[in-house]
Amino acid sequence: MQRRAQREQPERAKRLTRVLVCAAAVPVMLVATGCSSDSGSDDGGDKAASASASASPSPTVQAAAYRTLPEACGVLSKKTLKDLAPKAKSGKEGSSDDVASRASCSWSSLDNNGVKGSQFRWLNVSLLRFESDTTRGPGDKLAQEYYDKQVREVRATPGAKGLNAQAVAGTGNEATAVRYDLKKKEGTFKQQTVVARVENVVVTLDYNGAGLAGDKTPDAAALLSDAKKAAREAVLSVTRANGPSAAGGSPSAPASGRPSAPASEAPSASASGKS
């Protein structure tokens, strides 16, 4: 019995050693498994974030067709100026902090006929260019909104008599001519305003005439015809200033983020203060 007990003691010791080794190995496996699981979770999160970022591209908008404006005092030919404002010596350029976005020029003509009175003419051309904007929309859309606003303002001129509005063909994308009489202390002024849009640019041409000190009142139909002719010429100058390929635009070009000139800051087409 004693010898049998002595033989069994080494066997028990071996079995106990194997049990302790296996038990010690279990926590190591669990820790390794836990680390592997956490690592996989992080990779999945990174991939999801990357996929989400790639699904949100930067906003773009159709680029404006026209990127500049012609010199305002040079949009009309010498012949046209001689016909509309024969006694004007030179144009008076309006103030602007960015002539590529907004510009204007005016001419004043007084033909003094002595005791027979005098003929007065006043001509003004205003140019306003809109840039595309990612929040407000394409430049031509902004220009159209301003064009509509200009026409409404002209038609609402205080004191206007016999007002008449009509579409003008062959002048940019769209154009409207508004004519009316405006009585002042100097006499009755015949006012013609042509508002035209070509792509993302709005051209406003004001032309008025009066017979002063007893001279005859100018013919309104003739003044309107001259105003339409001058407006077509101004629109053509805008097109030429931007080159033959400017009207195409670029559908993939990002917008600048700011329009060239908000409509609320643009020069008014009202003729109530002109004389």
Secondary structure as the mmCIF struct_conf table of DSSP 4:
data_model
#
loop_
_struct_conf.conf_type_id
_struct_conf.id
_struct_conf.beg_label_comp_id
_struct_conf.beg_label_asym_id
_struct_conf.beg_label_seq_id
_struct_conf.end_label_comp_id
_struct_conf.end_label_asym_id
_struct_conf.end_label_seq_id
HELX_RH_AL_P HELX_RH_AL_P1 GLN A 2 SER A 54
TURN_TY1_P TURN_TY1_P1 ALA A 55 ALA A 55
BEND BEND1 SER A 56 SER A 56
HELX_LH_PP_P HELX_LH_PP_P1 PRO A 57 PRO A 59
HELX_LH_PP_P HELX_LH_PP_P2 GLN A 62 ALA A 64
BEND BEND2 ALA A 65 ALA A 65
HELX_RH_3T_P HELX_RH_3T_P1 ALA A 72 GLY A 74
BEND BEND3 VAL A 75 LEU A 76
HELX_RH_AL_P HELX_RH_AL_P2 LYS A 78 LEU A 84
TURN_TY1_P TURN_TY1_P2 PRO A 86 LYS A 87
BEND BEND4 SER A 90 SER A 90
STRN STRN1 LYS A 92 GLU A 93
HELX_LH_PP_P HELX_LH_PP_P3 GLY A 94 SER A 95
BEND BEND5 ASP A 97 ASP A 97
TURN_TY1_P TURN_TY1_P3 VAL A 99 SER A 101
STRN STRN2 ARG A 102 ASN A 112
HELX_RH_3T_P HELX_RH_3T_P2 GLY A 114 LYS A 116
STRN STRN3 SER A 118 ARG A 129
STRN STRN4 ASP A 133 ASP A 133
TURN_TY1_P TURN_TY1_P4 THR A 134 ARG A 136
STRN STRN5 GLY A 137 GLY A 137
HELX_RH_AL_P HELX_RH_AL_P3 GLY A 139 ARG A 155
TURN_TY1_P TURN_TY1_P5 ALA A 156 ALA A 156
TURN_TY1_P TURN_TY1_P6 PRO A 158 GLY A 159
STRN STRN6 LYS A 161 ALA A 167
TURN_TY1_P TURN_TY1_P7 ALA A 169 GLY A 170
BEND BEND6 THR A 171 ASN A 173
STRN STRN7 GLU A 174 LYS A 184
TURN_TY1_P TURN_TY1_P8 LYS A 185 GLU A 186
STRN STRN8 GLY A 187 VAL A 198
TURN_TY1_P TURN_TY1_P9 GLU A 199 ASN A 200
STRN STRN9 VAL A 201 LEU A 212
TURN_TY1_P TURN_TY1_P10 ALA A 213 GLY A 214
HELX_LH_PP_P HELX_LH_PP_P4 ASP A 215 ASP A 219
HELX_RH_AL_P HELX_RH_AL_P4 ALA A 220 ALA A 241
TURN_TY1_P TURN_TY1_P11 ASN A 242 ASN A 242
TURN_TY1_P TURN_TY1_P12 PRO A 244 SER A 245
HELX_RH_3T_P HELX_RH_3T_P3 ALA A 246 GLY A 248
TURN_TY1_P TURN_TY1_P13 PRO A 251 SER A 252
HELX_LH_PP_P HELX_LH_PP_P5 ALA A 253 ALA A 255
BEND BEND7 GLY A 257 ARG A 258
BEND BEND8 SER A 260 ALA A 261
HELX_RH_3T_P HELX_RH_3T_P4 ALA A 263 GLU A 265
BEND BEND9 ALA A 266 ALA A 266
HELX_LH_PP_P HELX_LH_PP_P6 PRO A 267 SER A 268
TURN_TY1_P TURN_TY1_P14 SER A 272 GLY A 273
#
